[in-house]
Amino acid sequence: MSRPAPAVTVLGVNYPPEPTGISPYTGAMTRGLTRRGYRTHVVTTHPHYPEWRVSPGYGQWSRREHLDGVDTLRLRHYVPTKPSGIRRLLSELSFGMRLIAAPLRRPDAVVAVSPALFSSAAAALRLKLFHRQTPLVVWVQDLYWLGLRETGQAGGISSRIIQHTEKWLLSNADRVVVIHDRFADRVSVDFDIPRERIHVVRNWTHLAPTPPIDRAAARAARGWGDEVVVLHAGNMGIKQGLGNVVDAARLAAERGDDVRFVLMGGGGERERLRALGEGVSTLQFIDPLPDAEFSAALAAADILLVNEYPGVSEMAVPSKLTSYFSSGRPVIAATDSKGITADEVRAAGAGVVVPAASPKALLDASLSLGRDHARADELGASGKRYRETVLDETFAIESFATLLETLIDGDRARPPRTVMSAS
């Protein structure tokens, strides 16, 4: 009798239709695994990010869906309106408590996506206690402990709990998947994880290919004229440090520079930034857009901006870079010159790097690059080539599928898998 198709359960706090952050990658990965014959089951929350508000029509205690061939179970959890400190911790813990009793569908392997750290740790504890023979893969998009340290929030009992929880989770995973080689090095050194247990799968662009975009029409649709448009697209949180952009826009207004800084998206810092930028004529806010309009906005901008909080260096690779590179527009990275983001922009040949938290440096670089159309086109084309040759979705999903196949079929000596209960 032929063996049934392998079953994989994916656990994560973010999933489509959330438009940004981790969600598009988790969604694309589960769809890709399903196309490759895996029986894929997702346990997630109701869509709530980046607005930190449950989307209309959702919010039931539990809800089952079948999205793009993937069976999905959504669980209600605590969604804070201001996701900082203890509230965000409670949000993760509430999802973790739901995962402890959630049906897992007898998987041959489990993939836990981090963030969220504490819900992933709860799922790992369940597997360790009751289903020890089921391989666990932890897919790391951000490193919590490193993030606290780089944003100046380390210290005290809470950060020690986070550090020990992250180390415990990664130590108890059969494989740790990270999104950059430098992530792999940090996980190995900081948490003493053998390098052979760490697997690198690069993120990719989650935007579908689009036909050529009429830039003039797209600019007019956003109210943009001949000024240099510098666009930040994506989450507005602490680690983005977007007060720097507000200050650059204010400086531009004071100097009379012909430039417009645009913050597009949502997030926990958006309202504070709006208040900070009240009355600044060179600053514009745009709500999150559907994929097609999002792509058009990227293509219409003169420069795409990734801005990071001072000190942020290796905690994450901004997911927006893959979409930026796809657009063919040049990038300015206002960040640590020795960090992962700066390395990625330089490796792609896609833009320039300026210091974090330096409004004048950001403004001057924006004006210089915005006026040099030949250089801007050259950098944009280089970024697009990098996306097409290095950050390929098909290759990433094949790599993940091969890893799962190896674990399920047993590259490590392991007794026959036990059959999981329905719980």
MOFEN-V158436 format. One line per field, one symbol per residue. phi: phi as a letter, one per 30 degrees, with the letter a starting at -180 (. if undefined). Layout:
phi = ???
This chain:
phi = .dddedcbcccadbaededbidedddddddddddddjddcbccbcdeaccdhaddejcjdeaacbbchicdbcccdbdcddbdbhddddddddddddddecddcihddabcccbdcdddddddddddddcbddddccccccbcdddddddcicdjjddddddeddddddddcddbccbcadddeddddddchceddccbcbddbdcddebdecddddddddcicccddccccbkdcbdddhdeddedddddddddiddbbcbcckbkdceddddddceiddcbbcbdecdedddddddddddbccccbdejdbbdacedddddedddicdccccaddcddddedddddiclbcbddhbedddddddddddccddddddddddddddddccccdedddddddddddddddjdcdadeddddddd
